[in-house]
């Protein structure tokens, strides 16, 4: 109701499948064909009588009609994963229409005001959200979830106003990640630390979560997490303009000179790692700063009365914070 017929839905899935196919290098014709056919078996008496055969019958019908092998496979894979722990689609075609189908459902249901509340989820949106996230993370696929939702909104534009729901659906899906990672025995504060940086590619987010988990096993982790909290609190409480650069001539204490020197050494070493998504190695490198950071806080008064000195020290802390923030907000770790 309010979202049109199965033909309308197939057209929206096809438009989004076209977008995804371009991003992952899949033959657009295959993606479009699979999208247009993926709901056909729902109109048959066979699936009408035995609903659990949806997708399975689609595969048989497609094979009987001599469709391309990937299209045949995608007819069944569009419904994968059907439940927690279920297999994921194995073909690019299947992954593409499985993602497109679920995102269209999520955005459409939100747009007509039927967002799940409490324990009630009659349209299976939690399962749909987790299905998309699992495909993007575990395949993995380098796709930006927010951009995918914007593309899905374009398809719905003729029927409902959905662009204003993109952020709500994105946030809803990110919330589902907490349950996903809890099942992997990863603490909630590790997820919060990564989500605070608002990454929009689930495959990239996953690498960050794994990096934070590995970081927490290091002997330096607790001290560095505490230092990040201290840095964040100091920077949050100041309302003065912080210089973008550290003035080396304004470094007075031995501990601040040493820390500033280390920041200059570490920055070009970790930045390429972070740019490549190698967050685990980058964070492990930054753990080497622990002793210098501890000595800085032991020996240097940041909020000194001398304005120029204070601002220069704040600039140093800001540079240091930004290095760690390249991965996650470690100040959120308990």
Secondary structure, 3 states (H helix, E strand, C coil): CCCCCHHHHHHHHHHHHHHHHHHHCCCHHHHHHHHHHCCHHHHCHHHHHCHHHCCHHHHHHHHHCCCCHHHHHHHHHCCCCCCCCCCCCCCHHHHHHHHHHHHHHHHHHHHCCCCCECCECCCCHHHHHHHHHHHHHHCCCCCEHHHHHHHHHHHHCCCCCCHHHHHHHHHHHHHHHHHHHHCCCCCHHHHHHHHCCCCCEHHHHHHHHHHHHHHCCCCCHHHHHHHHHHHHHHHHHCCCCCCCCCCHHHCCCHHHHHHHHHHHHHHHHHHHHHHCCCHHHHHHHHHHHHHHHHHHHHHCCCCCCCHHHHHHHHHHHHHHHHHHHCCCCHHHCC
